[in-house]
Amino acid sequence: MPSVFKKFVENGRVAYYNRGEKIEQLTVIIQIIDQNRVLVQDVEDSGRYQVNLKHIDLTDFVVKASHKNTKEDVVSVLKTDDIIAKWKATDVYKKFDGRNKRRGLSDFERFKVR
């Protein structure tokens, strides 16, 4: 019987924050702590954080990463696999990008966009 689920929480899974101050930023799952929390390495800053799984959404992308890797290792794997470009081509990123563009518009500019 085929599986209904396509995305699994696993080491190396690329995800993005769905709430908080880092909303819409990419991160990579480095280690699974328990059924509710994971250790993630952020792509844009140098931190590793313990995150509740409710605060991130999984993407289709998986890279080879473990808790032994440094930030530079994770970023280089993302660049060699061209994950950032693939992420920017997804519908989710385009929705985030459009939302962020509309946030910066004035009333008149929003009227012109319609």
C-alpha positions in Angstrom: 0.0 0.0 0.0 1.5 3.4 -1.0 2.3 5.9 1.7 0.0 9.0 2.1 2.8 11.1 3.5 5.6 12.4 1.3 7.6 14.6 3.6 9.2 13.1 6.7 11.1 14.7 9.6 14.6 13.5 9.1 18.2 14.7 9.4 19.0 17.0 6.5 15.4 17.9 5.7 15.2 21.6 4.6 12.3 23.5 6.3 11.2 27.0 6.9 9.8 28.9 9.9 6.1 29.4 9.8 5.9 31.8 12.8 8.0 34.0 15.1 10.7 36.5 14.3 12.4 34.3 11.7 9.2 33.6 9.7 9.8 32.4 6.1 13.6 31.8 6.7 15.1 28.5 5.6 16.6 26.1 8.1 18.0 22.5 8.0 17.1 19.8 10.5 20.3 18.6 12.0 19.1 16.2 14.7 15.8 14.9 16.0 15.5 15.5 19.8 12.2 13.9 20.5 8.8 13.7 18.8 8.1 17.4 19.2 11.5 19.1 18.9 14.4 19.1 16.5 17.8 20.8 16.4 18.1 23.1 13.3 20.9 25.0 11.6 19.8 28.3 10.2 20.9 29.1 6.7 21.1 32.9 7.0 22.6 33.3 10.5 25.1 31.1 12.4 22.9 29.7 15.0 21.7 26.3 15.9 18.4 26.2 17.7 16.0 23.8 19.3 12.7 24.3 17.6 9.2 22.8 18.1 8.0 21.0 15.0 4.8 23.2 15.1 7.0 26.2 14.3 8.5 24.9 11.1 7.1 23.5 7.8 8.9 20.9 5.8 9.9 21.3 2.2 10.5 18.7 -0.5 14.3 19.1 -0.3 16.7 16.9 1.7 20.5 17.4 2.0 23.2 15.3 3.6 23.7 16.9 7.0 24.3 15.7 10.6 25.0 17.2 13.9 28.7 16.9 13.3 28.6 19.4 10.3 29.5 23.0 10.8 27.5 25.9 9.4 29.9 26.2 6.5 29.4 22.6 5.7 25.6 23.0 5.6 25.8 26.1 3.5 28.2 24.5 1.0 25.9 21.5 0.7 23.0 23.8 0.0 25.0 25.6 -2.7 26.3 22.5 -4.4 22.8 20.9 -4.5 21.4 24.3 -5.6 18.7 24.2 -3.0 18.3 28.0 -2.6 17.5 28.4 -6.4 15.1 25.4 -6.2 13.5 27.0 -3.1 13.0 30.3 -4.9 11.2 28.5 -7.7 8.6 27.0 -5.4 5.1 28.4 -5.1 5.5 28.8 -1.4 8.4 31.2 -1.8 6.6 33.1 -4.5 3.7 33.6 -2.2 6.0 34.8 0.6 7.8 37.1 -1.9 4.5 38.6 -3.1 3.3 39.1 0.4 6.5 40.9 1.4 6.3 43.2 -1.7 2.8 44.2 -0.9 3.7 45.0 2.7 6.1 47.7 1.5 3.6 49.4 -0.7 1.7 52.6 0.0 -2.1 52.9 -0.5 -1.6 54.4 -4.0 0.9 51.7 -5.1 -1.4 49.0 -3.8 -4.2 50.5 -5.9 -2.0 50.5 -9.0 -1.1 46.8 -8.5 -4.8 45.8 -8.7 
